[in-house]
Each structure stands twice: as structure tokens, then as C-alpha cells.
Amino acid sequence: MKSLVLFEFKKIWKKKITKILAFGILILCIFSNFMLVNNESYEDASGATTEGITAARNEMEAAKQLEGPLTDERISQLLSEFKQKYKKGGDAFYNYYFSQSSFWTFMMRAYAPINSYGSEVELFKLSADQQNHFYDYRRKKINKILDVGGYSKEEKAYWKDKNAKVEAPFYYRHLGGAKAFTDWDCPFLVIAILVICICILPSFSEEYQTGADSILLTSKYGKNKLMTAKVIAAYLFGTVLYGATVLVNLLFCVGVYGTSGGDAPIQFRYSEIPYAFTAREVMWLWILMGMVVLFGMIAVNLFLSAHFKNTIPILIIDLIIVFLPLPASLSVSKWIAATINIFPVHIMNSDDILRGFFSFQFGGTVIDVIEMVFLIYLVAMVIFIPFARRGFRNHQVQ
């Protein structure tokens, strides 16, 4: 069996298109990460500007000035300081603002109305009650999201229970490499999934194209071990290339931003996020979720490859599954919006998934979109692999 698996793995790898796509995605990751870091810019409290890796590290160092628990009292104090400087205006305010832009971006988003990103003006206009009761404001904002979002009583209870597990006060610190990975590199995981699917497209169909099926399906192992070897080889190739993509991006993010801040709550991206995750947990969750999506997509591709002689229809189906449901921002029903976010291109947008309150209700049972993604793609793997094997086994040799 090992020799058969190795043989099938080599068949995938030896194709020129496979090597071009595999090295292409890795080079794209390296180049894009380099460009993203190179475009980093940071302005300190004195107005001095740095760029590139130096800017990224200066920003993290400056964030340490605010590091610590964000109690209501401390937030109120910081907002009072912000208002005083805003009122005076001028370069002094903007130097103050930009030197801690990550923190103030978080605050603007936290106090912003639903579906808005907030502004400096809105922070300046906060009432004393809002300024002094940050966590109460957050609770009311979440309740309002649930009230206006068309959620059932069971869904509201589900999200409130999940949010109750989020600890307060938040401990502020720069989210570091974990945030950089989920912000920058999750989209590359979608591209890696598509590349892997393209590379394994011919797993069964190429045997039909070359006429080798007439020999293989009448051989001793053609209808059992060979099929198993093809499946294992496809998953092995997918795991290796996906793992390499993750590793390249992870090393780059950790190398530039380090690992500190990974234990900070994910609410520093958007305060209304109801999940009790740290930045590091989100990063590993999305890597794992991408792997599960990949495994489901491999199963679907093997199934299609066993039933189509031509790989073009399979490629079209892949593109539809991965990229077609792009307009998730359109005004659609809650159920449709949640369903759209099951597709790979939306799954890897972690911000939208984490703060979207996407859920599905079946009777009295409620599950969120993250759980649904794991469920659907694991079920796809369990269902489509046996049917792929059956499709090749029952193929009528011509």
C-alpha cells in the first residue's frame, strides 16, 4: 500500500502545473507578506515616522504604555484625556492619536453604532454615562444587535450565554503575530485550498482520458487498494501544501511581530465579538478550520473526478464553491447571510465571522457558523469519499 500511495503522490507532484501552482502560492505568500510589512508606517508621539519592520516593532513597543486591565475607571480616564487633546486639536492631538492608533481604533469601533466603524468625533461626543460604563455599553450594543437582527428567543439566549463567558475587564495589549496572521494570511489559505483542488482534479479522470481505466479496473488491486491509494495521496498532498503555506505565513508573522499578545482577548479587534477566544486561539482555530474545509473540498473533488472525464467542469464547480458567493455584504435575510459565510472565501474573513452573530436554528437547537463549517465539511468528507470510490469502481470501461 505504501508503494501505491507514493506512486500516486508522485503522479500528482510530477505534473508541471502542480509544481507551478505549488511554488507559486508559496512565492506569493512570501512576496505579499514582505510588501505588507514594507508598507507598515508608524508615527510616534513626537511626530517622527518610521516604516517597515521598524514601524511594526515601534508600534508594539508603544502599545506597552497602555498595557494592563481596561477597567471602566481606566477607560473613562483615557477618554477624558482624549477629549482634552481633541478639543485643543492641532498636531499635538494627531501625534497623540496616531502614536496609539490601534487602541483608539478599538475604542472608536467599540462605541460606534451598529454597522459603523466610528470616528474621533463620536468619541469626543460620548456622554458621561457612556464614557464611565464601557462594559455596560458593550452589553447594550450586543443586545441591540440581537434585537434588530431578527433572532429567535433561542438564538438570543445562545448568543447571550456565549457572550457571558467573555471575561471583563479586558487586558489590553498588542495582539502581535496572531492578529497579523488572521488579518493578512487567512486569504492565502483560500488560495491554497483552490490550488490543491486544481492539482488533484485528474486523480481519477486522467485514467479515463488516457484509457488506463480499462487496465486498472481489471487488475488485481484496481478496485480496492488503488482507489484507497489515490484518496490517501490526494489528502497527503493537500496536507503537505496546506501545511507549507501555513508555515511560511506563520514564520513571517511571528518573525516580524513575535508571539507576545497572543493571549489577549480577541475583543480588541471588535468589542462586540461574543466568543471567549484569545488572539492565539483564533489563529489556530482558523488554521484548523481551513484544514477541515480543505478535507471536505478534496472529497468533493475526488467524487467529481470519479464521475467526469473532463476536468473543466470540475474546475468550474470549484470556482463556484470557493468564489461565487462574493456579495455577502448585500442586504439579505439572516439565514442567507449565515449560509453565504459557509463558503471558503467568506470563512477566511475572520472579522466578519467573529462579530457577525451568524447562527442556524434547527428546532430548539442553535449552532453558530463556526460549528456549522466544521459539521458540513466533515460530513462532506464522510459522504463523498465512499461515493468517489464507488464511482471509479463502477465506471464503465469503453
N, C-alpha and C positions, 0 to 999 in steps of 0.2 A: 504493500500500500504506500509506503514512504516513497518508493521509486516512482510510482504513478503520480503521486502528489507533486513531487519535484519536477517530473516531466511536464505536467500541466502548468505548473508555475512558470517554468522556463518558456512554455509556449506563449504565455501572456507577456512575459518580460521581453522576449526577443523581438517582438514587433517594433518597428521603428516609431510608429505613432505612440506606443506605450512609453518608450524612452523619452520622446519629445515632450509629451504631456507631463510625465513624472518629474523630469528635471525642470520643466517649465514652471510648474506650480511652486517648486522649492526656490527657484531663482526669483520668481515673482514675490514670494514671501520675504526673501532677504532684501530685495530692492525696495519694496514698498515700506517695510519696516525702517530701512535706512532713510528713506525720504521723509517718512512721518517724524522720525526723531530729528532729522536735519531741519525740519520746518518748525520745530518747537521754539517758542520765544517766551522769555520771562522778563518782566520789569520789576525791579525791587523798589523798596520804599523811598530810595533816593532818586528814582527815575532812571537808573542805569539799566540798560537792556543787554541780555545775553541770549545766545541762540544755541540750538543743537543739544547735545548731551549735557553741556554745562547748564543750559537753561532748565532742563528737566531736573537736574540734581539741585540746582538753586531753589527751584520751586518746592521740592520735597523738604529741603532744609528750612525754608521759610515757614512751611506748614507746621514745623515743630513748635513754633512760637504759640500756636493755638491748641496744641495737642493737650488732650485731657477731657474729662467728662463735661458734656454740654448740659448743665442743669438749666432750669428756667431762669434762675437768677443770673447765671453767666451769660446766657443768650441775651437777656434784657440789657445787661451791661454793655455787651458788644454792639448791640443795635443802637443804644444811646450814643456810643462813640461814633458809630457810622453816621447817624443823623447829624451830629455836630459837625463832622467833617464835610458831609454832603451839603449842609447849609452854607458853609464857608466857600465850598466849590474850589475851582482852580486846580492847578497841577497837584497841590498837596492832597486833595481828595482822590484824584485819579491814581496817583502813586500809591496811596494807601489802599485803594480798591484793587488795583492790579497786582500788588505785591501779595495779596491773599485771594486771588480771583477764584480759586477752587472753592474756598469756604463761602465767599459771597455768592457765587453761582448756586451753591447748595441752598443758601438762605433764600435767595430770590425764588428758586423753584419751590421751596417749602411753603412760602407764603403766597405763591401765585394762585390765581383762580384755576379751576379745573380746565384742563386742555390749554394751559398757558405756561410760559416759561418765566414770567415775572420780569421785573426791571428794578433799577435802582430807585426810581420814583416811587414805586409801590412799597418798597422797604421804608422809604422816608415817610410815607403817609400812614404807616401802621398805627393803629390805635394803641393806647397804653395797655389795654386788656390783651390785645393780640401779641404785643411785644413781651408782656410779662408771663404769658401762658402758652409757650410754644407747643408743648405736647398735647394740651387741650385743643389747640388749633388744628394740630395734625389729626387728632381723633375725629373732630368735627368734619374735617375735609374728607376723610375716608368715608364717614357716614353719608356725606353728601354725594360722593361718587356712587355709593351703593343705592342711594335713594333715587337718583336721576338716571341710573343705568338700566332700569328695568329688571332688576334682580328679584328673584323669588325670596320668600321668607327663609327657605332652607339655604339658599346661596348667601344671603346676608349673614346668616348665623355662621356659615362655613368660613367666610372671609373675616368676620369679626373674631372668631375663635383663632384663626391663623394669625391675625394681627396681634392678638393678646399675648402671643409668645415672643413678640419683639420686645427686647429689654430696653428700658429707659432709665436714666438718661443715656443718650448715645455717647460713646467715647470717640472724640474726633481725632483723626489722624489721616495723613495722605494714604490713599488706597494702593499706591505703588504699582508693582508689576502685574498684580492680579487684575486691576482695573484696566491697565493698558492692554492686556491680552483680550479681555472681553470686549473692549471698545474697538480695538484695531483688528484683531486677528480672527475673531469668530467668522467674519465673512469669508476668509480664506478656507475655512473648514467646509463651507458650502461648495466652493470651487473644487476642493479636493474630493468631495463626495461625487461631484459630477465627473471629474477626471477619472476616478476609479470606475465609475459606471461605464464610461466610454471604453475604458481599457478591457473590461470583461464582457463587453457586448457579444463578441463572437464565440464565447465559451462553448455553446452547443451549435449555434447557427453556422459556424465555419465548417463544421463536419458535414452539414447539408450542402454547403456551397462547393466544397471540394469533392464531394461524393464519398468521403471517408466513412460516412454513416453506414454504408452498405457492408463495409468490412467490420467496423467497430461493433455494430449491433448484432453481428452474428459470431463475434469472438467470445472466448470463454468468460472474460470479465466485462464485456461491453455494456451489459445491462445491470451491473451492480457496482463492482469496485471502481470502474472507470467513471461512472456518474458521481460517486462519492468523492473521488479524487478531484474531479472538476469543481465540485462545490467547495471542498476544503481549500483548493488552490486559489479560488476566487476570494474567499474570505481571508486567506493568508496574505495575498497580495494587497487587498484592501486595508488590512490591519497595518501592514508594514508602511504603506504610503501615507495613510492617515496618521500613523504614529510619527513618521518622519516630519510631516507638515506641522504637527503639534509641537514636536521637539524644537524645530527651527524657530518657530514663533515664540515659544516659551523661553528659550535661551536668550533670545534677543530682548524680550521684555524684562526678564529677570536681570540680565546683564546691565541694562540701562537704568531700570527703576528699582531693582532689588526686590527682596521678599518682605520687607517691613510694610506694615499697613494691611497685610492680608487678613488679619484678624479683626479689622474694623468692620462695623455693620454696613451692609450694602445700602442702607437708607441714606448714606451720604451721596449716593447718586441721585435718588429721588426719595424724599422723606416719606411719601405715601406708600412706598413698597411694603406689602403686607407679609413678606416672607422673612423669617428669622434666620437669614443667612449672613455669613461674613463674605467679604470680597473674595477670599481664597476659596471658600466653599462654592461660590457661584462659578468661579473659573473652572474648578474641577467638575462641577455638575454639568456645565455646558460642554466640556470636553467629552464627558461620558455620554451626554445626550446626543452629541454629534456622532459618536461611535454607534449608538443604537439606531439612529437614523440611517447611517451607512449600512448597517447589517440588514435593515429592512429593505433598503434600496437594492442591495446586492441580490437579495432573494427575489425581488420583483424582476430584476434584470435577467437573472438566470431562468426564471419562469418564461419570460418573453423570448429569450434566446432559444429556449427549447421548443418554442411554437412558431417562430418566424425564421424563414431562411434568410431574408434580407434584414440587415441591421439598421437601415434608415428609419423604419417605423419605430424601432425600439428607442433610437436616439431622440426622435420627436416626442415620444411619450416621456422620456427622461426630462427633456427640457420643459415640457408642460408641468410635470410634477414639481420640478425644482423652482422654475422661474415664473410660470404663468400667473399665479395669483398675486401679482405685484401690488395692485391698488388697494392695499389693506387700509389705507387712510380714508377711503371713501366712506360716506355715511351709510352704514349698513346695520342690519339687526345685530344684537348682541351675539346670537348663535352663529351667524355667518362670520362675524369678526373673529370669534373664537376658533371657528373651523379653518379660516384662512391662515391662522397662526400655527396650524399643524404642519404646514408645508415648509420644506427646508429653508427657503430664502427668508422666511419670517422667523423661524425657530431661532436662527442665529442672531437675531436682533434682540439681545438680552434685555435692553432697557424697556422696550415695548412689552415683552413677555412679563417681566418682573412687576411692572406697575400697571399692567392692563386689566387686572382683575378678570381674566378670561376663565370661564368655567362652563362645565357641562352638567346638566342635571338629568338623571335617569330615575324617575320615581322620586323617592326620598333621598337618593344618593347623589352627592355632588363631588365632582373631581375637577381639579384645575387643569389648565392646558399643559403644564409640565408633565403631570401624571398621564394625561391623555397621549402625549407624544410617546412616552415610554411604552404605554399599552399598545398603541396602534402599530408601531414599527416592530415591536417584539412579536405581536400577533402575525404581522405580515411575514416575518421570517419563518415562523412556525408553519404557516399555511402554504406559502409559495414554494418553499424548498421541496416538500414532497411532491407538489404538482409539477415542479420543474423536472424532477427525476422521472415522474410518470410520463410527462410529455416526451422526453427523449426516449424512454423505454418503449413507448407505444408508437413512435414515429414510423410512418410507413415508408420503407426504403423504395426509391424509384429507380 
